[in-house]
């Protein structure tokens, strides 16, 4: 049995390091020697195992006592889990200290973050101002949203780069006005003491019909459908069919999930009421009943039954439905409330099935021997050569601003714009479920990150103040973002040489990165968003999807739309789409967008055969994109290309443009035709990428109304492209769409795994630096053989030994608002 050889042993062993590290036969010889000595060591091994078992028992007892003491002495912290303090523990006779847990000291760094989200006090000030000066005169009006109105880019750049005046701090608000059946957007300022309110200058359409609002008609339609369900004959059908009801159900109840539809589909508001069992999560335990309610007249807020879908049968009236059921002219549904089988209810996330690993075997953990190598203060983050600002739009979700490497701006803005999910199926619910998740808010659904699972337990957790549009109060969402350094488990770069003609050496750098993460829960789906900052000047945005699928009862007609995956339910095919705004400023705001189009080079070469035969090679051609419409990307696998952004005046020492490359893994094809009503408010989904000149009035590709305003969209990316302006030497914005089609399968129960449901947008330096800037990283490892001895380069990082901080969830368990606000 061969021994494992540690990195330290390789450098200190009495054997030749050259043989150990750079000669494979030497390792095999050592293994053979170990095998020959195996028999002689059996007695020693038995004794060692006996002693080891005693040590393990004593150690476990000591750890249990130490943990209890540590939990009693530790104090809760508002930003991250606490450990067992800084006391040392003995390890091999040596007392080791606890690893430090704090972030880098940002004292002395002066930075005014003009992108900082509104504070709790600022939101309160805006809300009070609106109540006292505006809402008092607008009958039944209410505030639906309050968030930061980000400064104009011109003002921001003037302040950040030219020591200009600080932009006025303002809030963007959405006000619902039933008195005039409108929803309106305004800008309120200056903060912290507002005195004025003006229509939002960045919206061409500043006032929209009330029916486009996300909550319009939902309560009224729900009340109307309950009258239908509570009628004696319908109630009896439901009790017989599902074994329970919506009320007086003893905790095993049915529930309604309303699905409001787009104004592009009907002249008045249409809402589908799906019936589900009220389990751990209802969308995988559907009933087979859907009732569609339709508004009787435009803006009337009065609803009547439009249709009933039961057991695969479609009826246009309650009378026909009841008559068919009572007359036995249909196959009747017979279901009961889901109950535990074996140890838990199927479809829940409780433990069941074949369990692993063996009890007592905990998973691996990372730790930070020198503490956290980043600083974060008031939304401003600095990490090695990187700096950036983070904020959370209540509507659009996570955003990163003023991204810089070594003080040079790479991007002014990288922000999520929209998450859309388009379902398909042979039932009204799947047919009409076309979601634009910003309608319910993206940023205000980001909270409750769990240490040790959602983020490493050593991460820094950041809170967020938001306006709660349901309770009309200001709230703080704890654990909204997490920030942590992470070893990606793969070298960023490496090479190993063992050649007698050039020597033996190794150079490598672990891909240690800083990750900014948030997870947005849009009812059944959980979307993970990572901003990843690498040591070579590259930044990536990674997106993952998990959570529960949306299901319906399986019928023969559903076969083209999904598989039967759980009980008698079908997982409907759907399309996930995410749109991002990427505002690049490569060496300034005057940029060009060029593609390097790969092409076949076919010609003779004098060194090939007789010199007259042609030979195929791959080459590329520069293709400068001149106008907005000429830059639209419909991804074509047969036409590979690089996407390059640069300032024409800035070149490196070789005469090449100092550029960044935009690379995407996860482009997705919108299969619906351009004229589909589904796309009326989602024009961005037609393009894998679009490029426009930056304008303040073109600040987003979507809005909170996009799920319902198909009859007259407030925001339409096609309008940005229609004037087909020049994009040469301009301030450019890239609208990038990624996503994937999802045909659910049995392994999506209980939750869809993140493996295979991801996409990545990468910004990569491309002739931007003289060489890879990671050569300046002291994290690198350099080994070389000199005079038969391995020499290791010393780059000045200390060899710190410490004990990782124990995960202590006491403060999370004692204060539920951290995870369940």
VENSULCOR-V8478 format. One record per helix or strand of 2 or more residues. SS is the DSSP state (~ for helix, > for strand). FROM is the first residue (numbers start at 1). TO is the last residue. If there is no record, write none. Layout:
BEGIN
SS&FROM&TO  SS&FROM&TO
END
This chain:
BEGIN
~&7&12  ~&17&22  ~&24&36  ~&39&73  >&89&91  >&94&96  ~&120&135  >&142&149  ~&153&162  >&170&177  >&182&189  >&196&199  >&207&209  ~&210&212  ~&218&230  ~&232&242  >&254&260  >&270&277  ~&282&284  >&286&295  >&303&310  >&313&315  ~&318&326  >&374&377  >&380&383  >&386&393  >&397&405  >&408&423  ~&428&432  >&434&436  ~&437&440  ~&443&445  >&460&468  >&473&499  >&503&522  >&525&533  >&539&547  >&551&553  ~&556&561  >&562&566  >&569&572  >&574&584  >&591&604  >&614&624  ~&629&631  >&641&651  >&657&665  ~&677&679  ~&683&686  >&689&693  ~&696&698  ~&717&722  >&732&742  ~&746&748  >&758&766  ~&773&776  >&781&786  >&789&792  ~&810&814  ~&816&818
END
